[in-house]
Amino acid sequence: MPKPKQFRSEQTRQALILAAAELFDRYGYGATSVSDILEHAASSKGAMYFHFAGKEELAYAVVEEQHRLWTAEAEVLASAQGSGLELMLQLSRDLAELLRVNVVVRAGIRLTFENATYRDPVPGIYGDWVGVITGLLERARDQRELRADVQPDFLARVFVSSYTGVRVLSQALGTELAPQLGEMWEALLPCAVHPRKLAHFRAYARALHCGGVAVARPV
């Protein structure tokens, strides 16, 4: 059990991460100052510099927390039984839901888009994402859900690139992400799915992303 002092220290650290995430999500990295974060967190400069060397290190902490949350979600689905392609579509919807409800996830994704602001690039985030999707698509290939000429690693990169682009467009237009992801899948699935199974996966994607019939979460 953590000691009271350690517990308070971790509470302070998490409060700073949450305050930074809320401001990064609202205004972006460049328009947010350390003073803004301290005021929003009701914290002192000394407390912040005890945990973080500066704003950039705090931004990395937001990205790392976002990645931890997303990875936990992805690992649940990747370890579930069933169709690889259905699980990938479920992951697409679940990430959209995380972006909708969790400010740390939204801020972390926005910060990865603002990579040029940092001295060093954010390490590994998109590579890990491609790796998880590739694993699910390899399962889908083995289950003969994909067209014979589709390479899982290639399709995983296309998916991640497309998802990222849809997220940027959705944010720029102020529209909901899930329906636009439904449109993305309408375009991508015919290029990837075995023709005999296309109708099923189109219906499944619509149910997940476009308010159709509810789909049970894998267990």
Salt bridges, closest charged atoms under 4 A:
GLU22 OE1 - HIS40 NE2 2.54
ASP25 OD2 - ARG106 NE 3.25
GLU56 OE1 - ARG119 NH1 3.44
GLU65 OE2 - ARG68 NH2 2.69
GLU73 OE2 - ARG217 NH1 2.98
GLU86 OE2 - HIS200 NE2 2.67
ASP94 OD1 - ARG93 NE 3.35
ASP94 OD2 - ARG217 NH1 2.70
GLU97 OE2 - ARG100 NH2 2.71
GLU114 OE2 - ARG110 NE 2.97
ASP128 OD2 - HIS67 NE2 2.76
ASP142 OD1 - ARG141 NE 3.26
ASP149 OD1 - ARG147 NE 3.99
ASP153 OD2 - ARG157 NH1 3.87
GLU186 OE1 - ARG202 NE 3.60
GLU186 OE2 - ARG206 NE 2.59
